[in-house]
Each structure stands twice: as structure tokens, then as C-alpha cells.
Amino acid sequence: MITSRQILLRLAAIGDWLFAKAFVAALWLVRLLPVDAALAIGGFSTRALGRFLPAHRTGYDNLRAAFPDLGEGEIRKILAGAWESIGRVGVEYVFLDRIFDYDPENPDSGRIEAVGVDQFIEIAGSDRPCIVFTAHLANWELLAVCASTFDLDLSVLYRPPNNMYIARKLEEVRGSVMGARIASRDGALIGMSAVLDRGGHVGMLVDQRFDRGPDIMFFGRPARTNPSLAKLARRFDARVYAARSIRLPGNRFRLELNGPLELPRDADGEVDVRATTEMVTGIVEDWVREHPSQWLWMHNRWRHRGD
């Protein structure tokens, strides 16, 4: 006998499938447009519609708390820019193979400006484990594409969408232009440890809430933060690099890689987990302050479990 729960699960699966079909059809239609026109439409759409979504209030509250001295107009301008950036990221998924046109032989010829090429080459040729961290700024996916361009064996930690059909489609897109990926779920830490243990390299986003992590100050407020980067650096004596994407006018990007960073050490000479987590969080805060409209303010970074 089929239970009501089984019926609901099947209906949910059918709904996911239908939504995914519509999603893929939309991607196909977008793909027919010129790149710049499609990006403009994506940015305009989310800029116009974002303010009607519940997450808009979260973004507004986050910005008001992070920048208490800014006027109302400036806060709303940053938030509108953040919505536009999200829309552009969504469309950029469709055109990753066209947008990332960096040519090491002609570095000034395309949409991508790369800063820290020597560091990319250094990591690619290193047999010592390395960790590259970034944040949800501009189009963070381009950093993994850049690593692949330089033959950097980088296993990237990512969060798959809840809709498994859309997750498969995005995997197809990512797989065509990126290297190895590790799904951010139970067992992810084991996967990253295995890569580092063999002298490989991992990439990870470090700016999202982690309810089981310590409180680290971020824009003057305590925020639960994932200490995994620091723990892995300590365990495997890994070098750590900071990478970010910056959105430039004309649908162009600057990709920056800096490092290896000098990590704080404890009395025994080991990587200090808390101090390193604080340092990494401080770097991300500096990035966001420099380009606030390019960060994901709609994520409730400061909410604790049970709030």
C-alpha cells in the first residue's frame, strides 16, 4: 500500500523534473542570444524583481548592520547591485566557455584579466598540498575555470542544488570547463583530506554560515564560521592562497590569486586554527568592503541555529 508520504515524495519528484525541464529549456533559449545581451537581461531581471523577494529584507538588514554610517540611498544602491550580480552569475553559467577567454600568450585580448599567474603556475607545479579559498563575489566559478586553464589539479568543494535534475545539468556545465569537484555534504571533509594527503590541491568557499563553527567577528558582529580550512592547513601543513573574482565594466573580470599566506602559529609552531579562521574571515571582509555590490548579501550570514 502506498502511503501518503510516498505520494508526496513522488509528486515532489515530478515537480522537480518539470521545473528542471523548464530550466533547461530556458538555458537553451538564453544560449541563442548574444552573450552581452543575455547578461544584461539577466542582471536587469533580478535587479527589478529581487526587491519583491523575502531575501531582499535579509540583504537590507545585513547591509544596514554592516554599514551603519551609510545613507538609505547608498544601502539600496548596493543591494540593487547585489541582485544584478546574482542575475548575471545565473546567465554566466550558460556562457562559461565563452566568457572565460583568457589566453596566457595574449593576456590583454579578452574578457578576463588574471593577476597572480605566477602563483597559479607555482601551485600547478607543486607536490605540496595547497588550499585556495574564495568567497561569493562577482562570478566565483570563473576561478575554478582559470585553475583548469593552467592545468592546476584543483578539487573544488561545491554545494549541489537540491533539485537533482538541475544538479545534473550544472554538473555537465561545470564538468566541461572545470576540474574535479567535491560535493559539500557529509563526507566532504574526508574527500578534501584524501586529496591533500596525496599532495593535491583543494578550492573552497569560506564566506557562508556554518552553524557548528566558532563565532568569528565579521563586519563587527559574531558569525558562525567554518574552521575546516584552518584545520586542514594544520593537519597537512598545506600552503594557503586567497583568490577572488572582481566584476569589471563591459562584462569583464579580474581574477586575483595571492599567496602563499603566512598563517598564524601557536606556541608549538602549528597552525593556530582560530587565529587562521579569523585572518581568512578578515580577508573576505576586506574584499566585500572594496566591492560591496558584488557580494551575496541575501545569505543570512549572521543567523545562528535556533534564531
N, C-alpha and C positions, 0 to 999 in steps of 0.2 A: 504494500500500500504506500502510495506517495504521500509524504507529509506536507503540511503547509509550508514548512521551512524549505523543503526541496523545491516546491513550486516557485517560491520567491527567489531562490537561487537561480533557477532556470530562467525565470523572467529577467533577472538582473543580467545574466549572461547574454540573453538575446538583446537586451537594451545596449549592453556594451558593444556587441557585434554590430548592431545597426549604427550606433554612434561612430564606431571605428570606420565603417564603410563610408559614412558621410564625411568623416575626417579625411580619409584617403582621397575621396573624390575632390574635396576642397583643395588638397595639396596638389592634385593633378591640374586643376584649373589655374591655381596660382602659378604653377610651373610654366604655364603658357605665356605668362606676362613677362615683359622686360624686368630685369632684376630691380632697378631703381624704382620703377613704378609700383611693383609689388611691395617693396619695403615701405614706400610712402603710404600706401593704402593700409598696410598692417599697423604702422605707427599711428596714423590718423584714427583708425578704428578703435584701438584700445585707449587712446588719449580721450576720445569722445565718450566712450561707453564706460570706462573704468570708474568714473565718479559715481555711477549708479550701483556699483557692486559693494557688498558688505566689507570686502578687504580694503576699500578706499578709506573707511574710517580708521582701520588699523594703521594704514600708512600715514594718515594725517596725524593721529595721536603719536606715532613713533617720531615723526619729524618735529612735532611741536615740543616733545620732550628732549630730543637730541639737539635742537637748535632753539633754545628758549628766547634768544635775543632777535631772531628773525621776525620780520613783519608777516602779516597774514598773506599778503600778495606773493611774497617770496616763497613761503611754505607751499602755497597752492601751485606755484610755477614749478617747483622741484617735483612735487607729486605728479603733476601732469607729464613732466618729462620722464619720470619713472614708468608711468603707464605706457608712454610711447615707446620706451626702450623695450618693454616686455613684448609689445606687439611686433616690433622689429625682430626680436630674437625668434619669435614663433615663425615668422616668414623666412628668416635666415636659415632655419633648419632645412628648408626646401632647396636652398641655393648654396649650401656649404661648399660644394665642389666648384662653384663659380666665384663665390666671394673670396675664398682663400686662394689667391693667385700669386702668392709670394714666390719670387724666383731669386734664389741666392746669387745667381750670376747678374741679375738686374734688379737689385733690391728696391729701387725707386720707381719701378714701372707699373705697379698695380695698386690694389686697394689696401694692401697690408704693409705696414711699416713694422719691422722687427727690431727690437732693442735687446741686446744681450745674446746675440747669435753665438758668440764665443762660449757662453755658458751652456747653450743647447748642445754645441759640439762637445764640450767638456763632459757633460753628463752622458752623452751618447757613447763616448769612448771610455767611460769609467766602469770598472768592475766592482766599485764600492757602492753599496746601496744608497739611493738618493730618494728624497721625498720632495715633491713640488706641490706647494699649496697655492690656492687661489680663492676668489670669492665671486659671488653672483653680481659681477659688474660687467656692463656692456654685453658682449657675447663671449662668455667664458668657454663655450665649446670650441672656439677657434684655437685656444691654447693647445688642446689635445691634437687638433689637426696639424698645428705647427710642429708639435713634437714628432708626429709621424713623418712630416716632410723631411726632418733632419735625421730620420732613421733612429729616433730615440725610442728605445724599448720601454715605453711608459704604460703601466697598467692603471687605468683611471677608475676611481671609485665614483659610481653614479647611482642616482635613485630612479628606478624604472617607474613609469606611470602605473597607476592602479589598474587601468584598463589594459588587459594583457594583449589585446589585439593591436592597440596603439603602440604598446611597448615593443611588440614585434616589428612594427613598421619603423619606429625610431631606431631600433637596433640595426635594421637594414641600412638606414641613412648613416648612422654612426659607423657601422662596420665598413662602409665603402671608403671612408676618409680618415678613420682613426685606428689606433692600435687596440690592444687588449683592454677589456673593461671588466670591472668587478662590481656586481650589483650590491647596493647599500641595503643589506638585510642581515639577518642572523648568519653568522659565519664570515662576514665581510672582513673582520679583523684577522681571522685565520688566513683568508685569502691574501691579504696585504702582507701578512707576516711571511707567508710562503714565498712571495715574490722577493721581498727584501732579504730573506735568508739565503737565497741563491745569488745575491748580489744584484738583483734587479731594481727597478725604479717604479715608484707609485706616484700618482697625482690625486689630490683630494681637495674638495671644497671645505672650508673651515668656518663659514660665517652663519651657519644655521643653528637653531636652538637644539640642545641635547639635554633632555630632562635629567639624565643620570650624571651629568657632569658637574664640575665645581662652578661656583659663582665667580665670574671674571668680569671686571668692570669694562663696559663698552658704552661709549658716549655718556659716561658719568653714572651709569646705572648697572647694577649687577645683572648678568645674563648667564644662564646655564650654558656652558661651553664644553665641547668635546675635546678631551685631553689626549685622544688617540695619537695625533701626530707626535706630540712630545714623548709619549710612552714608546712609540715605535722607534723614534730617533735615539732614545736612551738604550733600548734593548739591542738594536742592531748597529749602533754607532753610525747612523746614517747622516749624510750631508743633507741639509735642508735649503731649499730655494723658494723664493717668493715670485709668483707670476701673476700678471694681471692683464686684462683687456681694457682698452680705452676706446670709446667710440669717438670718431673724428668727423668733421663735416664732410659731406659728399659721399656718405656710406663707405667711409674708410675706417681703418682701425690701427691702433698702435698696440703691439703685443710686447710686453716687457718681462724679462726674466732677470732676477738679481740673486746673487749668492756665490758660493755657499755662505749662509748666515752664521755669525758667531753666536752660538747658543749659550744661555746661562748655565753654569755648572754648580753643583753642590760641593760640600767640603771634601767629598771623595773623588771629585773630578768627573762625576757622572752628570748627564744632562738633568737639569732641575725641571721636573715635569710642570709644576705650577708656574714657575717663572717663564719657562718657554711658552706655555699656553698664553700667558699674559703678553709676552712680546709679540707673538703671532697675531693675537687679537688687536694689539695696538697698531700693528702694520696695516691690518684691514681697516681699522678706524681711520687712519691717515688717508688711505685710498678713497674711502667713502666721502670724507670731508673734502677731498680735492674735486671729486666728481659726484656730488650727491644725487643728481638726477639719473645716474646710471646704475644705482643700486636697487635691490629688491626690498623696498620699504614696506611692502604689503605683507611680508612674512612677520609673524608675531615673535620677533627675536627675544623679547624680554619676558614673555609669559612663562611662568613656572607651572609644573604639573599641579593640577587642582585649582589653579586660578580661574 
